[in-house]
Amino acid sequence: MSDKDRILIFDTTMRDGEQSPGASMTHAEKLDLADILETMGVDIIEAGFPASSQGDFDAVSEIARRSKSSVITGLSRATEKDIERCGDAVRHAARPRIHTFISTSPVHMKHKLQMGPNAVLEAVGRSVSYARNLVEDVEWSAEDATRTEFDFLCKCIDAAITSGATTINVPDTVGYTHPDEYGALIRALRETIPNSDKVVWSTHCHNDLGLAVANSIAGVQNGARQIECTINGLGERAGNAALEEIVMAFKVRGDTLPFETGVDSTRLARASQMVSRITGFPVQYNKAIVGKNAFAHESGIHQDGMLKNTETYEIMKPEDVGVSKSSLVMGKLSGRNAFRDKLKMLGYELDAESLNEAFRRFKDLADRKKHVFDDDILALVDDQLSAMGERVAFRSLRVIAGSQGPQTADLTVMVDGEERTGSSEGNGPVDAVFNTIRKIVSHEAKLDLFQVHAVTGGTDAQAEVSVRLKGEGIMAVGRASDPDTLVASAKAYIHALNKLEARRLKSLAA
């Protein structure tokens, strides 16, 4: 590709992203994030707003000192004090930049700046000239550009270029514009303003209407060669254009978007996770590129297609963004083929009858809990295999429990093919269940161990119960799992009882 098709990625996660309520970062966290961004190939890192606080100044300064290849910039208002502070913060960078801005829209000039157009125009030239005396690389932004009168916007940009700006940023500060409109604005500015070919044109789009990425791409298609964006789309209000979505849009759709970035896409997932951890902002499950479900498939139709050819339902490889592999999420919509493939992956090869029974039990479980994890399936199949050929088989359980008492259990089991039902009280629901089993299947074994733990996380997790019975010098351990702890307890006790009986008969035969 030619140089003109190279898109510069300007990351503002530590500046605009940090302005999200509750998303502040510590000094150490900013340093770690800057290291990640530079390693992954981000061209420009906006490390903060040096004049806003001593902490921001220190962070920008340290990031500048540690930088090796990325341009390090800080934001400053159009005042000499801000610009000096920013210059001091970035001056140790291998490639320093000052990014200065001023509002240009009528509503901002009147209510925010309380300045007239002529005063704003003078401030543009003065601030850019002052910044250019401190560093060679100066970026100028017209805050609220998309709501600025076109002729006045042209005058301001012309003044910035004449005063020495090397990058011109056209922000959609309030996420107001749409792709056709924004693309046309970039094109018109480039065609109208003298020396527009002497600067890099930049986009900075907010996501208030969900159009930040689309607007940024439209800007590039009309001549912009820098995109300002953030990891996970972090930013004020609804956020900014998401860096990971921008990078992968160019990577996947190079046929119609003939642009490239210098970002190593295989590091996107790690950067996303890091920003989420630092800020405490979870990434929505269905977030493009880095969301938990971005490479997950639960529908049986989709899973069947994925097993045959991943291109049926995935337009990019998970490895391209740093995700180890796609996942076939097992749930109530999963099909038999996906379930069989999951069992193979977990190390099980079942015959047709066993597979049908396991699939039936899986569907029952999927109807009862939202997410079925691999550990759930392992517990389910182990439970099934352990129950095959047993003398006593669980059928149903109803328990009455609570602080009022008495606690009672009504249990139905199959004993040697014959259905038997019993009811008992106990000192708590588990005791009532075990008393009922002893009533239906008479035995002298004593309970030696009762243990419960959750197979997976969450309130709907399966409980895995272990029961150890001792009798006539013989010991047996039974295990079972179920989302209902009492059902799992009954099944585990029955499993142990069956094993104990089998060992007793084997001992007698010997």
Helices and strands as residue ranges (DSSP letters): G 3-5, E 8-11, G 17-19, H 27-39, E 44-48, G 50-52, H 54-66, E 71-77, H 80-90, E 96-103, H 106-108, I 109-113, H 117-132, E 138-143, G 145-147, H 150-162, E 167-172, H 179-192, G 196-198, E 200-205, H 212-221, E 226-229, G 231-233, H 243-252, G 265-267, H 268-279, E 296-297, H 300-308, G 310-312, G 318-321, E 327-328, H 336-345, H 352-368, H 374-387, E 392-400, E 407-415, E 418-426, H 429-440, E 446-454, E 463-471, E 474-482, H 485-509
